[in-house]
Amino acid sequence: MAIVYLVRHAQASFGSRNYDQLSELGHRQARWLGEWFAEQGIAFRRVLAGTLQRQQQTAIEIVAATGGDTGQIVTHPGLDEYQGEAIWAAHTAGADPIEHQRADYRAYWRTFREAMSHWADDRLADVPETWAQFGARVNDAIAVATQDTKREDALLVVSSGGAISRYVGQLLGCPASIAIELNLQFRNTGFCELIAGGERVRLLSYNSIPHLMQADRRESITFA
């Protein structure tokens, strides 16, 4: 069976007007993960990443740290994250998310969790895609990643916490509320291992961060 390493992007720039770029720490997190893959002797037959800057930068750092060819990275829009700002705006009548993040971090996340729940229940209007459409495109992207795989293949897929949690929720038959909670607990450069063979994909591990589980890296564990 092929193994898919489904990775969440490294730390982005939460609280800034341009969230979609890695922080300095985020670049280090991604390099550390690439070095960990290299230490395990893992070489990727195929690499996919979403179109977002934070996803692309993470994939480049990982592949470069393994000594691989960054030119092999295939871009697939199905791996992009849901449009959180649009969901927030639809739920809050256009309130500025950055101001809320800076004013009260915990209150922001309570409101965002509520927005996500309403989105999953089809209770928000004027959003770019439905919860069902989001799940379908992520599923299609993973199908592309796992097509024509061989038994010993290792595949790298770089996406975002919401997309990964949506996919895992589908695999496990979880309700939307569980997928949302899984999303909000997903760590930067955390990864899932998926076993892919034939027409079936199964979950082997979830939200793993072995590359950060050292005494001098514990403070480098982030969620945004």
C-alpha positions as CSV (number, residue, x, y, z in Angstrom):
1,M,0.0,0.0,0.0
2,A,1.2,3.5,-0.7
3,I,1.6,6.0,2.2
4,V,0.3,9.5,1.8
5,Y,1.7,12.1,4.1
6,L,-1.0,14.7,4.3
7,V,0.6,17.8,5.8
8,R,-0.8,21.0,7.1
9,H,1.1,24.1,6.1
10,A,3.6,25.7,8.5
11,Q,2.8,28.7,10.7
12,A,1.4,31.5,8.6
13,S,1.0,35.2,9.5
14,F,-2.1,35.1,11.8
15,G,-3.3,38.6,12.8
16,S,-1.7,40.3,9.8
17,R,-3.5,41.7,6.8
18,N,-1.7,39.1,4.6
19,Y,-2.1,35.9,6.5
20,D,-1.1,33.8,3.4
21,Q,2.7,33.7,3.9
22,L,4.9,31.7,6.2
23,S,6.4,33.4,9.3
24,E,10.1,33.0,10.0
25,L,9.2,30.2,12.4
26,G,6.9,28.6,9.7
27,H,9.9,28.3,7.3
28,R,11.9,26.5,10.1
29,Q,9.0,24.2,10.9
30,A,8.8,23.1,7.3
31,R,12.5,22.6,7.0
32,W,12.6,20.5,10.2
33,L,9.8,18.3,8.8
34,G,11.7,17.8,5.5
35,E,14.8,16.9,7.5
36,W,12.8,14.4,9.5
37,F,11.5,12.8,6.3
38,A,15.1,12.6,5.0
39,E,16.3,11.0,8.3
40,Q,13.6,8.3,7.9
41,G,14.8,7.6,4.3
42,I,11.5,8.7,2.8
43,A,11.7,9.9,-0.8
44,F,8.5,11.1,-2.4
45,R,7.3,9.7,-5.7
46,R,4.7,12.5,-6.1
47,V,4.2,15.9,-4.4
48,L,1.0,17.9,-4.5
49,A,0.2,21.3,-2.8
50,G,-2.6,23.7,-3.0
51,T,-2.4,27.1,-4.7
52,L,-2.1,29.2,-1.6
53,Q,1.2,30.8,-0.8
54,R,1.6,29.2,2.6
55,Q,1.0,25.8,1.1
56,Q,3.4,26.3,-1.7
57,Q,6.1,27.7,0.6
58,T,5.7,24.7,3.0
59,A,6.0,22.2,0.2
60,I,9.1,23.9,-1.2
61,E,10.8,23.9,2.2
62,I,10.0,20.3,2.8
63,V,11.1,19.0,-0.5
64,A,14.3,21.1,-0.5
65,A,15.2,19.8,2.9
66,T,14.8,16.2,1.7
67,G,17.2,16.9,-1.2
68,G,14.4,16.5,-3.7
69,D,13.5,18.5,-6.7
70,T,11.1,21.3,-5.9
71,G,10.2,21.3,-9.6
72,Q,8.2,18.1,-9.0
73,I,5.6,19.9,-6.9
74,V,2.2,19.7,-8.6
75,T,-0.3,22.4,-7.8
76,H,-3.9,21.4,-7.2
77,P,-6.6,23.9,-6.2
78,G,-8.7,21.2,-4.6
79,L,-6.3,21.3,-1.7
80,D,-6.9,25.0,-0.9
81,E,-8.4,25.9,2.4
82,Y,-12.0,27.1,2.7
83,Q,-12.3,30.9,2.4
84,G,-12.5,31.7,6.1
85,E,-12.8,35.5,5.7
86,A,-15.9,35.0,3.5
87,I,-17.4,32.7,6.0
88,W,-16.6,35.1,8.9
89,A,-18.1,38.0,6.9
90,A,-21.3,36.1,6.1
91,H,-21.8,35.3,9.7
92,T,-20.9,38.6,11.2
93,A,-22.4,41.0,8.6
94,G,-18.9,42.0,7.5
95,A,-17.1,42.7,10.8
96,D,-13.4,43.1,10.4
97,P,-11.7,39.8,11.4
98,I,-8.3,41.3,12.0
99,E,-9.7,43.8,14.5
100,H,-11.5,41.0,16.4
101,Q,-8.3,38.8,16.4
102,R,-6.3,41.7,17.9
103,A,-9.0,42.8,20.4
104,D,-10.0,39.4,21.9
105,Y,-8.3,36.3,20.5
106,R,-10.6,33.8,22.4
107,A,-13.8,35.7,21.4
108,Y,-12.7,35.7,17.8
109,W,-12.3,31.9,17.8
110,R,-15.6,31.3,19.6
111,T,-17.3,33.4,16.9
112,F,-15.4,31.7,14.1
113,R,-16.4,28.2,15.4
114,E,-20.0,29.3,15.4
115,A,-19.6,30.6,11.8
116,M,-18.2,27.3,10.7
117,S,-21.0,25.4,12.3
118,H,-23.6,27.6,10.5
119,W,-21.7,27.1,7.2
120,A,-21.7,23.4,7.6
121,D,-25.5,23.5,8.2
122,D,-26.1,25.6,5.1
123,R,-27.2,28.5,7.2
124,L,-25.0,31.1,5.6
125,A,-25.7,33.0,2.5
126,D,-23.2,34.5,0.0
127,V,-20.4,32.1,0.6
128,P,-18.1,31.0,-2.2
129,E,-18.8,27.3,-1.8
130,T,-21.0,25.0,0.4
131,W,-19.7,22.6,3.0
132,A,-20.5,19.7,0.6
133,Q,-18.7,21.4,-2.3
134,F,-15.7,21.9,-0.1
135,G,-15.6,18.2,0.8
136,A,-16.0,17.1,-2.8
137,R,-13.1,19.1,-4.1
138,V,-10.7,18.0,-1.4
139,N,-11.8,14.4,-2.0
140,D,-11.1,14.8,-5.7
141,A,-7.6,16.2,-5.0
142,I,-6.7,13.3,-2.8
143,A,-7.9,10.9,-5.6
144,V,-5.5,12.6,-8.0
145,A,-2.7,12.3,-5.5
146,T,-3.3,8.5,-5.0
147,Q,-4.0,7.5,-8.6
148,D,-1.7,4.8,-10.2
149,T,0.3,4.3,-7.0
150,K,2.5,1.3,-6.2
151,R,2.9,-0.6,-3.0
152,E,6.1,1.2,-1.8
153,D,5.2,4.7,-2.9
154,A,5.5,7.6,-0.5
155,L,3.4,10.7,-1.5
156,L,3.5,14.2,0.0
157,V,0.3,16.3,0.0
158,V,0.4,19.8,1.5
159,S,-2.8,21.4,2.3
160,S,-4.5,23.2,5.3
161,G,-6.1,22.2,8.6
162,G,-9.7,22.7,7.5
163,A,-9.2,20.8,4.2
164,I,-7.4,17.9,6.0
165,S,-10.0,17.7,8.7
166,R,-12.8,17.8,6.2
167,Y,-11.2,14.8,4.4
168,V,-10.5,12.8,7.5
169,G,-14.0,13.5,8.7
170,Q,-15.3,12.0,5.5
171,L,-13.1,8.9,5.8
172,L,-14.3,8.3,9.4
173,G,-17.9,9.1,8.7
174,C,-17.9,11.9,11.3
175,P,-20.5,14.7,11.6
176,A,-19.5,18.2,10.6
177,S,-19.1,19.3,14.2
178,I,-16.3,16.8,14.8
179,A,-14.5,17.8,11.6
180,I,-14.6,21.4,12.7
181,E,-13.2,20.5,16.1
182,L,-10.4,18.5,14.5
183,N,-9.6,21.5,12.3
184,L,-9.2,23.9,15.2
185,Q,-6.8,21.5,17.0
186,F,-4.6,20.8,14.0
187,R,-0.9,21.9,14.5
188,N,1.3,23.6,11.9
189,T,3.2,21.0,9.9
190,G,1.3,18.3,11.6
191,F,0.6,15.4,9.3
192,C,-1.7,12.5,8.8
193,E,-0.6,9.2,7.3
194,L,-3.1,7.6,4.9
195,I,-2.9,4.1,3.4
196,A,-3.9,4.1,-0.2
197,G,-4.5,1.0,-2.3
198,G,-6.9,0.2,-5.1
199,E,-10.0,2.3,-4.6
200,R,-9.7,2.7,-0.9
201,V,-7.9,5.1,1.4
202,R,-7.6,4.5,5.2
203,L,-6.4,6.7,8.1
204,L,-3.2,5.5,9.8
205,S,-2.3,8.5,12.0
206,Y,-3.5,12.0,12.7
207,N,-1.9,15.4,13.5
208,S,1.6,14.0,14.1
209,I,4.6,16.3,14.8
210,P,7.7,14.0,15.4
211,H,10.0,16.7,14.0
212,L,8.9,19.1,16.8
213,M,9.0,16.7,19.7
214,Q,12.3,17.7,21.0
215,A,13.0,19.7,24.2
216,D,14.4,22.7,22.2
217,R,11.5,22.8,19.8
218,R,8.4,22.4,22.1
219,E,7.9,26.2,22.0
220,S,7.8,25.9,18.2
221,I,4.5,24.0,18.2
222,T,1.8,26.4,16.8
223,F,-1.8,26.2,15.6
224,A,-2.3,29.2,13.2
